[in-house]
Amino acid sequence: MKAVRIHKFGGEEVLEYEDAPDPQPGRDDVLVKVEAAGLNRADLGTRDGTGRYTEKDLPMIMGFEFAGTVAAVGSNVTDFQPGQRVVADPGRGGYAEYALAKHYQTRPVPDGLDAATAAAMPAVFLTAYHCMVSHAGLKADDRVLIQAGGSGVGVAAIQIAKHLGARVITTAGSDEKCRRLHDLGADETINYTRQDFVQEVNRLTGGRGVDLVLEMVGGAVFDKSLEVLAPGGRLVTIGRAGGPVPEPLPTIEGRSITRFGITAHLTQNLEGYKALDQFMALVRDKRMQVCIDRTYPLAKVAEAHRRLEGREHFGKVVLTP
Ligand SMILES: NC(=O)c1ccc[n+]([C@@H]2O[C@H](COP(=O)([O-])OP(=O)(O)OC[C@H]3O[C@@H](n4cnc5c(N)ncnc54)[C@H](OP(=O)(O)O)[C@@H]3O)[C@@H](O)[C@H]2O)c1
């Protein structure tokens, strides 16, 4: 089959579009004929060696998540059959014509949802939901600040928080992204290139601050986000696209500051993958949106990575074999 593999870590030049052995399903595996694969910021870390994979994982086929049709199942798999449309989030293997996932990492795709839309959903909807709801206990009427609203995670998080009745303030790096985030349901948007988000959040909340911050930028954005936490507020850090996050995390009396990682969360809560079903149904029913920024053929994967690195994208970048 054709796949994109990396044999060493580095820049986009390490992405090799080439022939690779067809994957063979183990007893608990579902083999999927891939129709679309979602890109994530973590792919950039996988590629350059700063992510969770190490030299011993090489060569590897990248791609956290993908959607397509079941081609075969392992002997222990009773919940999926060949021919069924599915989406999966195993953390690797998606940049290919065929890919494997454990059956518990796989969910059926409802009729009416196309493969590109489904492939763009698992990582960001599961992260946003489990981080804000399962981990941080998001409640109706909470005031939430979602940093990097135009990211894949941000777009999902805004819609989930609104769906649950929260009031959402979000930040982005351009007026155009802010306009689109309003259209998605954000109550207030802040273009941080023109406005100081701490001052703005304080103004918008009458000086009280927010009950929850979903923080995924790191560096100065992390530090300043601590200043807008209301009494009893929770900040959850999930990423450091723009700078480091202090280790150990700071403590502030009467506030909670924690880290969240979706891989560890799902490893300990295999049922957690099922949370995707409700969001796929909401998207199919047009009550939520998946914002696909651009779709690239697998052979043009380097362009797709450049698009993500350039930060002009809104929502998700997708590959098709
Ligand atoms: N812990 C977890 O389980 C988990 C899971 C998924 C994702 N994440 C993290 O969540 C974040 C979002 O992931 P994603 O895949 O949705 O990302 P993405 O679509 O690539 O979006 C990242 C956005 O962050 C904003 N940003 C602000 N400052 C930045 C900087 N210095 N460098 C790069 N981007 C910057 C950019 O938007 P503007 O230009 O508009 O600011 C950019 O579009 C990442 O940090 C990722 O690592 C964590």
Ligand as a Chemical Component Dictionary entry (heavy atoms), coordinates in Angstrom:
data_LIG
# 
_chem_comp.id                   LIG 
_chem_comp.type                 NON-POLYMER 
_chem_comp.pdbx_formal_charge   0 
_chem_comp.three_letter_code    LIG 
# 
loop_
_chem_comp_atom.comp_id 
_chem_comp_atom.atom_id 
_chem_comp_atom.alt_atom_id 
_chem_comp_atom.type_symbol 
_chem_comp_atom.charge 
_chem_comp_atom.model_Cartn_x 
_chem_comp_atom.model_Cartn_y 
_chem_comp_atom.model_Cartn_z 
_chem_comp_atom.pdbx_ordinal 
LIG N1  N1  N 0  -3.082 17.296 26.003 1  
LIG C1  C1  C 0  -3.826 16.747 25.047 2  
LIG O1  O1  O 0  -4.384 15.679 25.237 3  
LIG C2  C2  C 0  -3.987 17.438 23.738 4  
LIG C3  C3  C 0  -4.765 16.861 22.736 5  
LIG C4  C4  C 0  -4.950 17.568 21.529 6  
LIG C5  C5  C 0  -4.301 18.805 21.372 7  
LIG N2  N2  N 1  -3.520 19.298 22.368 8  
LIG C6  C6  C 0  -2.852 20.596 22.234 9  
LIG O2  O2  O 0  -3.853 21.555 21.990 10 
LIG C7  C7  C 0  -3.329 22.555 21.146 11 
LIG C8  C8  C 0  -4.214 22.678 19.930 12 
LIG O3  O3  O 0  -4.089 21.502 19.138 13 
LIG P1  P1  P 0  -4.680 21.488 17.664 14 
LIG O4  O4  O 0  -4.241 20.241 16.995 15 
LIG O5  O5  O -1 -6.111 21.821 17.730 16 
LIG O6  O6  O 0  -3.851 22.743 17.088 17 
LIG P2  P2  P 0  -3.929 23.585 15.759 18 
LIG O7  O7  O 0  -5.210 23.337 15.031 19 
LIG O8  O8  O 0  -2.649 23.397 15.057 20 
LIG O9  O9  O 0  -4.010 25.095 16.296 21 
LIG C9  C9  C 0  -3.047 25.657 17.132 22 
LIG C10 C10 C 0  -3.354 27.160 17.205 23 
LIG O10 O10 O 0  -2.708 27.709 18.344 24 
LIG C11 C11 C 0  -2.582 29.090 18.120 25 
LIG N3  N3  N 0  -1.294 29.562 18.624 26 
LIG C12 C12 C 0  -1.131 30.604 19.464 27 
LIG N4  N4  N 0  0.149  30.800 19.713 28 
LIG C13 C13 C 0  0.833  29.875 19.010 29 
LIG C14 C14 C 0  2.220  29.615 18.834 30 
LIG N5  N5  N 0  3.161  30.345 19.431 31 
LIG N6  N6  N 0  2.580  28.606 18.013 32 
LIG C15 C15 C 0  1.655  27.863 17.381 33 
LIG N7  N7  N 0  0.320  28.081 17.511 34 
LIG C16 C16 C 0  -0.082 29.080 18.322 35 
LIG C17 C17 C 0  -2.668 29.335 16.620 36 
LIG O11 O11 O 0  -3.853 30.115 16.353 37 
LIG P3  P3  P 0  -3.736 31.733 16.354 38 
LIG O12 O12 O 0  -2.678 32.088 15.366 39 
LIG O13 O13 O 0  -5.111 32.172 15.996 40 
LIG O14 O14 O 0  -3.364 32.121 17.743 41 
LIG C18 C18 C 0  -2.814 27.940 16.022 42 
LIG O15 O15 O 0  -3.674 27.933 14.933 43 
LIG C19 C19 C 0  -1.892 22.172 20.818 44 
LIG O16 O16 O 0  -1.039 22.812 21.741 45 
LIG C20 C20 C 0  -1.892 20.679 21.059 46 
LIG O17 O17 O 0  -0.629 20.191 21.366 47 
LIG C21 C21 C 0  -3.361 18.632 23.531 48 
# 
loop_
_chem_comp_bond.comp_id 
_chem_comp_bond.atom_id_1 
_chem_comp_bond.atom_id_2 
_chem_comp_bond.value_order 
_chem_comp_bond.pdbx_ordinal 
LIG N1  C1  SING 1  
LIG C1  O1  DOUB 2  
LIG C1  C2  SING 3  
LIG C2  C3  SING 4  
LIG C2  C21 DOUB 5  
LIG C3  C4  DOUB 6  
LIG C4  C5  SING 7  
LIG C5  N2  DOUB 8  
LIG N2  C6  SING 9  
LIG N2  C21 SING 10 
LIG C6  O2  SING 11 
LIG C6  C20 SING 12 
LIG O2  C7  SING 13 
LIG C7  C8  SING 14 
LIG C7  C19 SING 15 
LIG C8  O3  SING 16 
LIG O3  P1  SING 17 
LIG P1  O4  DOUB 18 
LIG P1  O5  SING 19 
LIG P1  O6  SING 20 
LIG O6  P2  SING 21 
LIG P2  O7  DOUB 22 
LIG P2  O8  SING 23 
LIG P2  O9  SING 24 
LIG O9  C9  SING 25 
LIG C9  C10 SING 26 
LIG C10 O10 SING 27 
LIG C10 C18 SING 28 
LIG O10 C11 SING 29 
LIG C11 N3  SING 30 
LIG C11 C17 SING 31 
LIG N3  C12 SING 32 
LIG N3  C16 SING 33 
LIG C12 N4  DOUB 34 
LIG N4  C13 SING 35 
LIG C13 C14 SING 36 
LIG C13 C16 DOUB 37 
LIG C14 N5  SING 38 
LIG C14 N6  DOUB 39 
LIG N6  C15 SING 40 
LIG C15 N7  DOUB 41 
LIG N7  C16 SING 42 
LIG C17 O11 SING 43 
LIG C17 C18 SING 44 
LIG O11 P3  SING 45 
LIG P3  O12 DOUB 46 
LIG P3  O13 SING 47 
LIG P3  O14 SING 48 
LIG C18 O15 SING 49 
LIG C19 O16 SING 50 
LIG C19 C20 SING 51 
LIG C20 O17 SING 52 
# 
